[in-house]
Amino acid sequence: MSAMLEVQNLSVAYGAIEAVRDVTFTVEEGQIVSLIGSNGAGKTTTLRTISGLLKPKSGKILFEGAAIDSWQAHTILERGIAHCPEGRRLFGRMTVEENLQLGAYVRKDTGVEKDMQRVYELFEVLGKRRHEKAGLFSGGEQQMLAIGRAIMSRPRLLMLDEPSMGLSPIMTQVIFNTISELKSQGTTILLVEQNALAALALSDRGYVVDLGRTTLEGPGHELLADERVRAAYLGED
């Protein structure tokens, strides 16, 4: 495996408030990597900076060896990084199919329809309701659509921000099974997730972000067994 994404000493500020202070991590090709931490730790800000929605105060972001921290968001998407944001951010008055078509807007190839069928195979309910408006769907169904929209850009790196937020345990399991399936199909995944237990169990590697800094790292199964992680994020003493 080779390093697909390298984030080096990243710092990001909102005006005078520094939300990310010194985040460093690596995503190897073909892996699922999780960022875990408490609310306000800087995880979402990190993903937004990688995708070009925010600009770093300092540090470097390298994707396949190229420094992308000064690139525009659409260029980063074209290069192969898709961001499925927290809260889904769908177009509720547009249909499933229209939302998926928007996910492919940067593409110029002829495989869009084939990839749409791939989304319908991953999420059968989307195929059955493809002509219905996204705003009529349940939270879990909307999360399926948000993931589907992201993979319509055919990313090499898919970033998922809190994909299980607000979902039932059953729907959460469906989403995590889909993440595992996407990995098996060759998609590299960077996952931000409050459900640390599920995220680390799925991940090849994990990083703990606390107060804007990377404080712990290791294989997912090792972090699951770490007493500090279990006490802070898994609700165990």
C-alpha positions in Angstrom: 0.0 0.0 0.0 1.1 3.6 -0.6 0.2 6.8 1.1 -2.9 8.3 -0.6 -3.5 11.2 1.8 -1.0 12.9 4.1 -2.1 15.6 6.5 0.9 17.2 8.1 0.7 19.5 11.2 -2.5 21.0 10.0 -3.8 24.2 11.7 -7.1 25.9 10.8 -8.7 29.0 12.3 -12.1 30.7 12.2 -10.9 34.2 12.6 -9.1 34.4 15.9 -10.4 31.0 17.0 -8.0 28.1 16.2 -10.2 25.0 15.6 -7.4 22.7 14.5 -4.0 23.2 16.0 -1.7 20.4 14.9 -3.4 17.5 13.2 -1.3 14.9 11.5 -2.4 11.6 10.0 -2.0 9.4 6.9 -4.5 7.4 4.9 -3.1 4.5 2.9 -4.7 3.4 -0.3 -7.4 0.8 0.2 -7.8 1.5 3.9 -10.6 2.7 6.1 -9.2 5.3 8.5 -11.2 6.8 11.3 -10.9 10.1 13.1 -12.6 9.9 16.5 -12.9 12.5 19.3 -15.4 14.5 21.2 -17.6 17.2 19.8 -15.6 20.3 18.9 -12.4 18.4 18.6 -11.8 19.7 15.1 -12.7 16.6 13.1 -15.3 18.2 10.8 -13.0 21.2 10.3 -10.3 18.9 9.2 -12.5 17.2 6.5 -13.7 20.6 5.3 -10.2 21.8 4.9 -9.1 18.6 3.0 -12.0 19.1 0.6 -11.1 22.8 0.0 -14.0 24.4 1.7 -11.6 26.0 4.3 -8.0 27.0 3.9 -5.4 26.0 6.4 -3.5 28.5 8.6 -0.5 26.3 8.4 0.5 22.7 7.6 0.3 20.6 4.5 -2.3 18.3 2.8 -0.8 15.9 0.2 -3.0 13.8 -2.0 -1.2 11.2 -4.1 2.0 13.3 -3.6 0.5 16.6 -4.7 0.0 19.5 -2.3 -3.7 20.4 -2.5 -4.1 22.8 0.4 -4.3 25.8 -1.9 -6.7 24.2 -4.5 -10.3 25.1 -5.0 -12.9 22.6 -3.9 -14.1 21.7 -7.4 -10.5 20.9 -8.4 -10.1 18.6 -5.4 -13.3 16.8 -6.3 -12.1 16.3 -9.9 -8.8 15.0 -8.6 -10.7 12.2 -6.7 -11.7 13.3 -3.2 -15.4 13.3 -2.4 -16.9 14.6 0.8 -20.2 13.4 2.3 -20.9 16.1 4.8 -22.4 16.0 8.3 -26.1 16.6 8.1 -26.3 15.1 4.5 -27.0 18.5 2.8 -29.3 17.1 0.1 -31.5 19.0 -2.2 -34.8 18.1 -0.7 -37.0 19.4 -3.5 -35.1 17.4 -6.1 -35.6 13.7 -6.8 -33.2 10.9 -5.9 -32.1 10.7 -9.5 -31.5 14.5 -9.7 -29.4 14.5 -6.5 -27.3 11.6 -7.9 -26.8 13.4 -11.2 -25.5 16.4 -9.3 -23.0 14.2 -7.6 -21.5 13.4 -11.1 -21.5 17.0 -12.4 -17.6 17.1 -12.6 -17.5 14.0 -14.7 -17.1 14.1 -18.5 -17.1 10.3 -19.2 -19.9 8.1 -20.4 -20.2 5.9 -17.3 -22.6 8.0 -15.2 -25.6 5.8 -15.8 -23.7 2.7 -14.9 -22.6 4.2 -11.7 -26.1 5.3 -10.9 -27.2 1.6 -11.3 -24.3 0.7 -8.9 -25.9 3.1 -6.3 -29.3 1.5 -6.8 -27.7 -1.9 -6.2 -26.0 -0.7 -3.0 -29.3 0.9 -1.8 -32.3 -0.8 -3.2 -34.8 1.6 -1.8 -33.2 4.5 -3.8 -33.8 2.6 -7.0 -37.4 1.9 -6.1 -38.0 5.6 -5.2 -35.7 7.2 -7.7 -38.3 9.7 -8.9 -39.4 10.8 -5.5 -38.2 14.0 -3.8 -35.3 13.5 -1.3 -37.1 15.6 1.3 -39.7 12.9 1.7 -37.2 10.3 2.8 -36.3 9.1 6.4 -33.0 10.1 7.9 -31.5 6.7 7.1 -32.7 6.9 3.5 -31.3 10.4 3.1 -28.0 9.2 4.4 -28.0 6.5 1.8 -28.6 9.1 -0.8 -25.9 11.4 0.5 -23.4 8.5 0.3 -24.7 7.6 -3.2 -24.3 11.2 -4.4 -20.7 11.3 -3.1 -19.7 8.1 -4.9 -21.3 9.3 -8.1 -18.1 11.4 -8.6 -16.2 8.1 -8.7 -13.8 9.1 -5.9 -10.6 7.4 -5.0 -11.0 8.8 -1.5 -14.4 9.1 0.1 -14.7 11.2 3.2 -17.7 10.5 5.4 -18.6 12.9 8.2 -20.9 11.4 10.9 -22.8 9.0 8.6 -24.6 7.4 11.6 -25.8 10.6 13.2 -29.4 10.4 14.3 -30.0 6.9 12.8 -31.5 3.9 14.5 -29.2 1.0 15.4 -30.5 -1.1 12.5 -30.0 1.7 10.0 -26.5 2.4 11.5 -25.6 -1.2 10.8 -26.8 -0.9 7.2 -24.6 2.2 6.7 -21.5 0.6 8.2 -22.1 -2.6 6.1 -22.2 -0.3 3.1 -18.9 1.3 4.1 -17.3 -2.1 4.3 -18.7 -3.0 0.9 -17.3 0.2 -0.6 -13.9 -0.7 0.7 -14.1 -4.2 -0.8 -14.9 -2.5 -4.1 -11.7 -0.5 -4.0 -12.7 2.8 -2.4 -10.4 4.3 0.2 -12.4 5.8 3.1 -11.7 8.5 5.7 -14.4 8.3 8.4 -15.3 10.8 11.1 -17.7 9.2 13.5 -19.1 9.7 17.0 -19.8 6.0 17.3 -16.2 5.2 18.1 -16.8 1.5 18.8 -18.3 0.9 15.4 -15.8 3.1 13.6 -12.7 1.5 15.1 -14.1 -2.0 14.7 -14.3 -1.3 11.0 -11.1 0.6 10.5 -7.6 -0.4 9.5 -6.3 2.5 11.4 -7.6 5.2 13.8 -6.6 8.6 15.1 -7.9 10.3 18.2 -8.3 14.1 17.8 -8.6 16.1 21.0 -8.8 19.9 21.2 -7.6 20.3 17.6 -4.6 17.9 18.0 -3.8 14.3 17.1 -3.2 12.7 20.5 -3.3 8.9 19.8 -3.0 6.7 16.8 -2.8 3.0 15.9 -4.6 0.1 14.2 -8.3 0.1 14.9 -8.3 -3.0 17.0 -5.5 -1.7 19.2 -7.3 1.6 19.9 -10.4 -0.4 20.8 -8.3 -2.1 23.5 -6.6 1.1 24.7 -7.8 1.9 28.2 -7.6 5.7 27.5 -9.8 5.4 24.5 -12.3 3.1 26.2 -12.7 5.5 29.1 -13.0 8.6 27.0 -15.0 7.5 24.0 -16.6 4.1 24.7 -18.1 4.9 28.1 -16.1 2.5 30.1 -14.2 3.1 33.4 
